Amino acid sequence: MKWQKNLRFSFRAINRSRPRALLSISGVAIGIAAVAILIGAGAGAERAFQKTLQQLGENLLAVNAARTETDALRGASQLYQTLKLNDWESIKALDSVKRAAPIADGGRTLKVGRIAQSFTILGTTPEFQEAKKFNLIAGRFIDQDDIDNRRRVAVVGADVVSDLYFGEWPLGERVLVGNVPFTIIGILKRKGLNPDGTSDDGQIVVPVSTAQRRILNIDYLSRIFVQAVSQPAIDIANKDITALLRDEHGYDRPNFTDDFEIQDQDSLLATQEQMKGSFSELTVGLAALALGLGGVGLLAVSLLSVRERYGEIGLRIAVGARPRDILSQFLTESVLLALMGGIVGILVGGACILIGSQLTGWTMILTWEAATYPFFISLVIAVIFGVFPALRAARLDPIVALRSK
């Protein structure tokens, strides 16, 4: 069959000029490997973001105390002090809300012996653990009995353990929060950085009643974390909470402005989509550059091959080969070179993804897209950059070709 003959001729031609063929295969392989690595890095970044977003909690809303300008200094601001525990009680009773956790927080110095360091004191309730997806590696979380009795108990984050106790588990140990002694009853599992660059590992969690009365000396909240009953219910919960707080805080009075702000995870998702779009544009640009260089290399090698084989082309035409036979042969050679480069590039790119993720700690994933897309791209390279040399060979005048032999 003709295609079998073309394959035999193509393999022989490639074998006769191995250095040139290796150069062409290397150029395509580098471009394909670059595409595979970029796709793997992009997939890894997306998975890492989704994992981090899940760690923040599902279907979450954050009802924050808004800021208002102070009279003392133009441009300065402070939080409204109108968000109270009564608001939390009312919010968690809404049908669209699954659970809610009040937050009263502030920075304080923690002391263990002669070691002192500032951390975030976070007063809350048991609902906080489930809403924010906090896991314990030892001990227990605060409970309702701790809140009712204003117990001086604390659950510490991973950074507190490493900085104050040098990695040793401090269950049952005493820690001074300011000058108030607390007993450590639990240790939180490390969560790492949030999408906004903040960390939840450097905090000490105490009952909200204890935080307000014995540490912060306040009667208001800085925020309330709210978990909607489902993803579609997030917008409903947002509207319900807005109506509730406006009613309780006096929305009907003249010149009223909202003294609260509600944020949800849509802003984080929008940031992810923006970053994903920017990364995709970068991927397309770098891939086009790498593949363009590989394609130009294939084009140059194919043109040189046609030039050096004028005599062979003329002889084949003289013994009855048609122009389309010549076109088919040289196009087959280009496809073979591109496919070899594609296979090598996929193997190299896959190895770089697997090894790179282990050595660098970056999340990189070997997906099916990272393997299949470059394979089809190599075929496109062969067609785009192999057609011109093949057409040039097919249109060659046999008399001119034989004279150049």
PAKEVO-635506 format. One line per field, with one value per residue (C-alpha): residue in three letters; residue number from 1; z, x, y. Coordinates in Angstrom, 3 decimals. Each point is the difference from the previous one (the first is absolute). Example, Ala and Ser with C-alpha at 12.3 -4.5 7.8 and 13.67 -1.06 7.14 Angstrom:
BEGIN
aa Ala; Ser
i 1; 2
c3 7.800; -0.660
c1 12.300; 1.370
c2 -4.500; 3.440
This chain:
BEGIN
aa Met; Lys; Trp; Gln; Lys; Asn; Leu; Arg; Phe; Ser; Phe; Arg; Ala; Ile; Asn; Arg; Ser; Arg; Pro; Arg; Ala; Leu; Leu; Ser; Ile; Ser; Gly; Val; Ala; Ile; Gly; Ile; Ala; Ala; Val; Ala; Ile; Leu; Ile; Gly; Ala; Gly; Ala; Gly; Ala; Glu; Arg; Ala; Phe; Gln; Lys; Thr; Leu; Gln; Gln; Leu; Gly; Glu; Asn; Leu; Leu; Ala; Val; Asn; Ala; Ala; Arg; Thr; Glu; Thr; Asp; Ala; Leu; Arg; Gly; Ala; Ser; Gln; Leu; Tyr; Gln; Thr; Leu; Lys; Leu; Asn; Asp; Trp; Glu; Ser; Ile; Lys; Ala; Leu; Asp; Ser; Val; Lys; Arg; Ala; Ala; Pro; Ile; Ala; Asp; Gly; Gly; Arg; Thr; Leu; Lys; Val; Gly; Arg; Ile; Ala; Gln; Ser; Phe; Thr; Ile; Leu; Gly; Thr; Thr; Pro; Glu; Phe; Gln; Glu; Ala; Lys; Lys; Phe; Asn; Leu; Ile; Ala; Gly; Arg; Phe; Ile; Asp; Gln; Asp; Asp; Ile; Asp; Asn; Arg; Arg; Arg; Val; Ala; Val; Val; Gly; Ala; Asp; Val; Val; Ser; Asp; Leu; Tyr; Phe; Gly; Glu; Trp; Pro; Leu; Gly; Glu; Arg; Val; Leu; Val; Gly; Asn; Val; Pro; Phe; Thr; Ile; Ile; Gly; Ile; Leu; Lys; Arg; Lys; Gly; Leu; Asn; Pro; Asp; Gly; Thr; Ser; Asp; Asp; Gly; Gln; Ile; Val; Val; Pro; Val; Ser; Thr; Ala; Gln; Arg; Arg; Ile; Leu; Asn; Ile; Asp; Tyr; Leu; Ser; Arg; Ile; Phe; Val; Gln; Ala; Val; Ser; Gln; Pro; Ala; Ile; Asp; Ile; Ala; Asn; Lys; Asp; Ile; Thr; Ala; Leu; Leu; Arg; Asp; Glu; His; Gly; Tyr; Asp; Arg; Pro; Asn; Phe; Thr; Asp; Asp; Phe; Glu; Ile; Gln; Asp; Gln; Asp; Ser; Leu; Leu; Ala; Thr; Gln; Glu; Gln; Met; Lys; Gly; Ser; Phe; Ser; Glu; Leu; Thr; Val; Gly; Leu; Ala; Ala; Leu; Ala; Leu; Gly; Leu; Gly; Gly; Val; Gly; Leu; Leu; Ala; Val; Ser; Leu; Leu; Ser; Val; Arg; Glu; Arg; Tyr; Gly; Glu; Ile; Gly; Leu; Arg; Ile; Ala; Val; Gly; Ala; Arg; Pro; Arg; Asp; Ile; Leu; Ser; Gln; Phe; Leu; Thr; Glu; Ser; Val; Leu; Leu; Ala; Leu; Met; Gly; Gly; Ile; Val; Gly; Ile; Leu; Val; Gly; Gly; Ala; Cys; Ile; Leu; Ile; Gly; Ser; Gln; Leu; Thr; Gly; Trp; Thr; Met; Ile; Leu; Thr; Trp; Glu; Ala; Ala; Thr; Tyr; Pro; Phe; Phe; Ile; Ser; Leu; Val; Ile; Ala; Val; Ile; Phe; Gly; Val; Phe; Pro; Ala; Leu; Arg; Ala; Ala; Arg; Leu; Asp; Pro; Ile; Val; Ala; Leu; Arg; Ser; Lys
i 1; 2; 3; 4; 5; 6; 7; 8; 9; 10; 11; 12; 13; 14; 15; 16; 17; 18; 19; 20; 21; 22; 23; 24; 25; 26; 27; 28; 29; 30; 31; 32; 33; 34; 35; 36; 37; 38; 39; 40; 41; 42; 43; 44; 45; 46; 47; 48; 49; 50; 51; 52; 53; 54; 55; 56; 57; 58; 59; 60; 61; 62; 63; 64; 65; 66; 67; 68; 69; 70; 71; 72; 73; 74; 75; 76; 77; 78; 79; 80; 81; 82; 83; 84; 85; 86; 87; 88; 89; 90; 91; 92; 93; 94; 95; 96; 97; 98; 99; 100; 101; 102; 103; 104; 105; 106; 107; 108; 109; 110; 111; 112; 113; 114; 115; 116; 117; 118; 119; 120; 121; 122; 123; 124; 125; 126; 127; 128; 129; 130; 131; 132; 133; 134; 135; 136; 137; 138; 139; 140; 141; 142; 143; 144; 145; 146; 147; 148; 149; 150; 151; 152; 153; 154; 155; 156; 157; 158; 159; 160; 161; 162; 163; 164; 165; 166; 167; 168; 169; 170; 171; 172; 173; 174; 175; 176; 177; 178; 179; 180; 181; 182; 183; 184; 185; 186; 187; 188; 189; 190; 191; 192; 193; 194; 195; 196; 197; 198; 199; 200; 201; 202; 203; 204; 205; 206; 207; 208; 209; 210; 211; 212; 213; 214; 215; 216; 217; 218; 219; 220; 221; 222; 223; 224; 225; 226; 227; 228; 229; 230; 231; 232; 233; 234; 235; 236; 237; 238; 239; 240; 241; 242; 243; 244; 245; 246; 247; 248; 249; 250; 251; 252; 253; 254; 255; 256; 257; 258; 259; 260; 261; 262; 263; 264; 265; 266; 267; 268; 269; 270; 271; 272; 273; 274; 275; 276; 277; 278; 279; 280; 281; 282; 283; 284; 285; 286; 287; 288; 289; 290; 291; 292; 293; 294; 295; 296; 297; 298; 299; 300; 301; 302; 303; 304; 305; 306; 307; 308; 309; 310; 311; 312; 313; 314; 315; 316; 317; 318; 319; 320; 321; 322; 323; 324; 325; 326; 327; 328; 329; 330; 331; 332; 333; 334; 335; 336; 337; 338; 339; 340; 341; 342; 343; 344; 345; 346; 347; 348; 349; 350; 351; 352; 353; 354; 355; 356; 357; 358; 359; 360; 361; 362; 363; 364; 365; 366; 367; 368; 369; 370; 371; 372; 373; 374; 375; 376; 377; 378; 379; 380; 381; 382; 383; 384; 385; 386; 387; 388; 389; 390; 391; 392; 393; 394; 395; 396; 397; 398; 399; 400; 401; 402; 403; 404; 405
c3 0.000; -0.699; 3.598; 0.938; -2.737; 1.226; 3.510; -1.202; -2.090; 2.894; 2.573; -2.376; -0.642; 3.733; 0.728; -2.650; 1.635; 3.695; 1.368; -1.954; 1.042; 3.661; -0.183; -1.407; 2.545; 2.857; -1.067; -0.083; 3.245; 1.905; -1.102; 0.851; 3.403; 0.783; -0.833; 2.120; 2.986; -0.259; -0.184; 3.004; 1.989; -0.814; 1.038; 3.206; 0.864; -0.555; 2.189; 2.755; -0.059; 0.180; 2.906; 1.835; -0.695; 1.458; 3.101; 0.539; 0.265; -2.338; -0.873; 2.328; 0.530; 2.193; 1.651; 0.935; 2.046; -2.459; 0.409; 0.542; -0.106; 3.361; 0.821; 1.583; -3.153; -3.537; -1.901; 3.169; 0.677; 2.623; 0.101; 0.857; 3.391; -0.784; -0.913; 3.126; 1.249; -0.386; -3.728; -0.107; 1.784; -2.515; -3.035; 0.921; 0.365; -3.706; -2.227; -2.594; 2.589; 1.000; 2.749; 1.130; 2.152; 1.700; 0.028; 2.495; -0.696; 0.725; 0.326; 3.361; 1.350; 0.986; 2.637; 0.793; 2.566; -1.340; -3.580; -1.136; -3.442; -1.466; -1.481; -0.973; 2.765; -1.535; 2.151; -1.544; 0.502; -0.884; -3.395; -1.139; -0.280; -2.450; -1.952; -0.651; -0.395; 2.870; 0.999; 3.287; 0.312; 3.772; 2.778; -0.533; -1.213; 2.222; 0.848; 1.188; 3.642; -0.366; -1.365; 2.632; 2.821; -1.654; 0.481; -0.650; -2.485; -3.396; -3.244; -1.652; -3.622; -1.504; -0.005; 3.704; 0.720; -2.116; 1.242; 3.703; 0.662; -2.722; -1.524; 3.213; 0.725; 2.806; 0.997; 3.583; 0.141; 1.167; -2.225; 0.994; -2.325; 1.046; 3.739; 0.023; 0.314; -2.403; -0.186; -3.437; -0.794; -3.725; -2.902; -3.515; -3.121; -2.231; -2.883; -1.739; -1.867; -1.110; -3.594; 1.239; 1.533; 3.643; 2.329; 2.574; 1.710; 2.178; 2.214; 3.373; 0.204; 3.249; 0.970; -1.319; 3.444; 1.500; -2.787; 0.349; 3.793; 1.135; -2.914; -2.439; 2.368; -2.711; -0.531; -3.808; -2.801; -2.868; -2.313; -0.252; -2.205; -1.551; -1.850; -2.354; -0.266; -3.616; -2.857; -1.596; 3.409; 0.335; -1.767; 2.012; 3.247; -1.058; -0.575; 3.209; 2.125; -1.606; 0.687; 3.548; 0.995; -1.618; 1.979; 3.303; -0.467; -0.923; -3.795; 0.052; 1.742; -2.099; -1.702; 0.966; -1.653; 0.418; 2.990; -1.284; -3.123; -1.373; -1.977; -1.600; -1.889; -3.380; 0.284; 0.475; -2.953; -2.113; 0.986; -0.966; -3.408; -0.565; 0.952; -2.101; -3.004; 0.434; 0.377; -3.091; -2.010; 1.250; -0.838; -3.529; -0.572; 1.260; -1.751; -3.280; 0.338; 0.849; -2.674; -2.551; 0.554; -0.311; -3.148; -1.582; 0.727; -1.675; -2.983; -0.381; 0.216; -2.505; -2.499; 0.342; -0.521; -3.195; -1.270; 0.597; -1.605; -3.331; -1.833; 1.824; -0.679; -3.700; -0.345; 1.627; -2.263; -3.039; 0.804; 0.366; 3.418; -0.039; 1.762; 2.607; 0.766; 0.690; 2.047; 2.014; 0.683; 1.330; 1.967; 1.553; 1.003; 1.679; 1.853; 1.183; 1.261; 1.749; 1.585; 1.241; 1.448; 1.513; 1.695; 1.364; 1.135; 1.803; 1.796; 0.964; 1.075; 2.073; 1.688; 0.756; 1.519; 2.249; 1.040; 0.246; 2.307; 2.338; 0.020; 0.069; 2.032; -2.632; -0.845; -3.573; -1.450; -2.936; -1.579; -3.165; -1.563; 0.617; -2.039; -2.736; -0.877; -0.826; -2.113; -2.203; -0.035; -1.430; -2.866; -0.639; -0.048; -2.553; -2.285; 0.297; -0.295; -2.184; -2.818; -1.552; -0.402; -1.264; -2.586; -1.066; -0.533; -1.877; -2.378; -0.802; -3.733; -0.552; -2.573; 2.415; 2.764; -2.041; -1.088; 3.649; 0.840
c1 0.000; 1.145; -0.026; 2.225; 2.474; -0.069; 0.781; 2.927; 1.408; -0.494; 1.722; 2.913; 0.328; -0.093; 2.538; 2.397; 0.056; -0.131; 1.665; -2.400; -2.985; 1.068; 0.279; -3.510; -1.427; 1.697; -1.487; -3.522; 0.563; 1.057; -3.121; -2.295; 1.667; -0.455; -3.705; -0.447; 1.772; -2.063; -3.253; 1.076; 0.960; -3.307; -2.008; 2.026; -0.576; -3.747; -0.175; 2.022; -2.353; -3.077; 1.533; 0.741; -3.509; -1.473; 2.145; -1.554; -3.427; -2.894; -2.764; 1.447; -0.985; 1.898; -2.106; 2.590; -0.350; 0.390; 2.491; -0.880; 2.149; 0.825; -0.309; 3.425; 2.001; -1.289; 0.518; 0.396; -2.618; -1.224; -2.417; -3.640; -0.755; -3.599; 0.428; -1.044; -0.616; -3.736; 0.588; 1.780; -2.925; -2.443; 2.126; 0.470; -3.798; -0.567; -1.267; 2.714; 2.777; 1.479; 2.276; 1.603; 3.007; 0.632; 3.520; 1.523; 3.703; 3.035; 3.759; 1.521; 3.348; 0.307; 2.579; 1.486; 2.754; 2.370; -1.263; -2.509; -1.496; -3.068; -2.804; -3.637; -2.507; -3.213; -3.105; -2.695; -2.395; 0.076; -1.627; 3.224; 1.871; -2.465; -0.747; 3.691; 1.099; 2.487; 1.333; 1.635; 3.157; -0.322; -2.435; -3.434; -1.658; -1.837; -3.607; -3.150; 0.797; 3.277; -1.938; -2.721; 2.552; 2.506; 2.756; 3.594; 0.741; 1.674; 0.580; 3.274; 1.090; 3.040; 2.126; -0.634; 1.224; 3.145; 0.890; -0.766; 0.402; 2.544; -2.244; -0.804; -3.679; -1.063; -3.264; -0.852; 2.678; -0.633; 0.503; -0.353; -2.235; 0.959; 0.039; -2.860; 0.952; -1.656; 0.141; 0.659; -2.621; 0.568; 2.445; -1.162; 1.315; 2.062; -1.983; 2.586; -0.598; -3.409; -0.546; 0.393; 3.417; -1.148; 0.415; -2.306; 2.836; 1.168; -3.054; -1.255; -3.700; -1.895; -3.694; -1.605; -1.349; 3.478; 1.585; -2.490; 0.042; 3.468; 2.328; -1.372; -2.429; -2.612; -3.679; -0.036; 1.174; 2.370; -1.703; -2.337; 0.818; -3.164; -0.376; -2.968; -1.999; 1.154; 1.812; -3.211; -1.101; 3.008; -1.759; -3.162; 1.967; 1.730; -3.338; -1.519; 2.953; 0.001; -3.716; 0.359; 2.921; -1.492; -3.187; 1.822; 2.491; -2.539; 0.025; -3.145; 1.688; 1.135; 3.405; 0.544; 2.880; 0.747; 2.263; 0.900; 1.459; -0.700; 2.639; -0.285; 2.279; -1.070; 2.705; 2.609; -1.392; 0.092; 3.645; 0.703; -1.629; 1.990; 3.247; -0.944; -0.663; 3.333; 1.823; -1.758; 1.131; 3.548; -0.201; -1.223; 2.754; 2.836; -1.375; -0.298; 3.594; 1.364; -2.023; 0.793; 3.717; -0.462; -2.059; 2.556; 2.669; -2.112; -0.570; 3.707; 0.956; -2.700; 1.097; 3.617; -1.048; -1.845; 2.993; 2.444; -2.284; -0.668; 1.583; -2.131; -3.157; 0.835; 0.765; -3.294; -1.942; 1.879; -1.030; -3.669; -0.564; -2.715; 0.282; -2.543; 2.213; 2.927; -2.270; -1.264; 3.517; 1.434; -3.141; 0.238; 3.596; -1.079; -2.812; 2.390; 2.516; -2.709; -1.530; 3.383; 0.617; -3.496; 0.499; 3.396; -1.427; -2.917; 2.347; 2.389; -2.843; -1.631; 3.307; 0.578; -3.492; 0.459; 3.564; -0.564; -3.005; 2.104; 3.079; -1.614; -3.124; -2.165; -3.283; 0.379; -2.324; 0.541; -3.462; -1.339; -0.035; 3.751; 0.479; -2.625; 0.139; 3.728; -0.509; -2.562; 2.102; 2.909; -2.256; -0.966; 3.682; 0.704; -2.788; 0.713; 3.788; 0.232; -2.336; 2.216; 3.113; -2.185; -1.657; 3.384; 1.223; -3.171; 0.222; 3.660; 0.865; 1.415; 2.560; 1.370; -0.010; 1.924; 2.601; 0.684; 0.748
c2 0.000; 3.542; 1.135; -2.927; 0.974; 3.601; -1.168; -2.113; 2.849; 2.438; -2.220; -0.559; 3.734; 0.769; -2.735; 1.364; 3.433; -0.819; 3.180; 2.207; -2.131; 0.109; 3.782; 0.279; -2.460; 1.876; 3.314; -1.401; -1.949; 3.135; 1.843; -2.913; -0.514; 3.690; -0.213; -3.144; 1.607; 3.187; -1.973; -2.095; 3.100; 1.690; -3.079; -0.245; 3.646; -0.374; -3.117; 1.697; 2.982; -2.229; -1.907; 3.228; 1.268; -3.183; 0.423; 3.418; -1.625; -0.693; 2.470; 2.626; 3.591; 2.425; 2.706; 2.626; 3.144; 2.874; 2.803; 3.632; 3.127; 1.526; 3.677; 0.170; -0.523; 0.318; -3.236; -2.100; -2.638; -2.404; -2.903; 0.508; -1.504; -0.933; -3.681; -1.915; -3.525; 0.658; 0.447; -3.351; -1.683; 1.491; -0.904; -3.660; -0.329; 0.863; -2.822; 0.658; -0.332; -3.349; 1.295; 3.264; 0.797; 3.386; 1.419; 2.424; 0.338; 2.112; -0.185; -0.916; -1.151; -3.643; -0.932; -3.393; 0.349; 2.652; -0.323; 2.619; 0.515; 1.691; -2.109; 0.445; -0.751; -1.307; -0.363; -2.187; -2.933; -3.732; 0.739; 1.653; -3.302; -1.539; 3.173; 0.738; -3.642; -0.029; -3.415; -0.930; -2.068; -0.276; 0.855; 1.529; 3.190; 2.441; -0.956; 1.736; -0.740; 1.914; 2.976; -0.059; -0.100; 2.349; -2.526; 0.974; -2.767; 0.324; -1.868; 1.008; 0.106; -1.698; 3.179; 0.518; -3.523; 0.394; 3.508; -0.308; -3.715; -0.864; -2.648; -1.891; -0.623; 2.351; -1.725; 0.881; 2.700; 3.549; 3.026; 3.648; 2.004; 3.501; -0.674; -2.514; -3.695; -2.449; -3.792; -1.495; -2.656; -0.535; 0.373; 0.895; -1.702; 2.274; 1.521; 2.160; 3.241; 1.196; 1.247; 3.595; -0.763; -0.058; -2.962; -1.583; -1.851; 2.879; 0.325; -1.172; -0.850; 0.646; 0.137; 3.183; 0.916; -0.306; 2.027; 2.846; 0.274; -1.089; 0.812; 2.570; 1.774; 0.590; -0.872; -0.040; -2.306; 0.665; -2.517; -2.951; -2.979; -1.395; -3.317; -0.166; -3.215; -0.475; 1.714; 1.356; 1.311; 2.332; 2.878; -0.621; 0.004; 3.221; 1.721; -1.414; 1.149; 3.446; 0.471; -1.321; 2.223; 3.084; -0.557; -0.601; 2.846; 2.680; 0.156; 2.159; 2.907; 3.020; -0.095; -3.639; -1.814; -3.687; -0.571; -3.460; -1.579; -3.471; -1.856; -3.415; -2.374; 1.354; 2.657; -2.712; -1.940; 3.155; 0.487; -3.589; 0.458; 3.177; -1.734; -3.014; 2.249; 1.775; -3.311; -1.362; 3.016; -0.498; -3.710; 0.711; 2.563; -2.172; -3.077; 1.882; 1.202; -3.465; -1.771; 2.682; -0.523; -3.760; 0.426; 2.331; -2.594; -2.678; 2.285; 0.746; -3.678; -0.980; 2.678; -1.088; -3.606; 0.921; 1.968; -2.835; -2.580; 1.706; -2.907; -2.575; 2.010; 0.383; -3.723; -0.995; 2.340; -1.366; -3.599; 0.892; 1.573; 2.647; 3.368; -1.109; -3.022; 2.319; 2.278; -2.956; -1.299; 3.258; 0.771; -3.464; 0.730; 3.220; -1.782; -2.718; 2.545; 2.002; -3.104; -1.182; 3.444; -0.001; -3.367; 1.015; 3.354; -1.641; -2.409; 2.794; 2.293; -2.755; -0.790; 3.690; 0.283; -3.038; 0.822; 3.752; -0.370; -2.149; 2.206; 3.443; -0.746; 1.730; -1.676; -1.300; -2.620; -2.335; 0.243; -1.567; 3.454; 0.278; -3.188; 0.224; 3.691; -0.018; -3.149; 1.715; 3.155; -1.996; -1.107; 3.619; 0.970; -2.721; 1.181; 3.723; -0.143; -3.090; 0.974; 2.662; -2.188; -2.860; 2.269; 1.292; -3.533; -1.008; 2.997; -0.540; -0.190; -3.530; 1.208; 2.614; -2.583; -2.591; 2.572; 0.839; -3.632
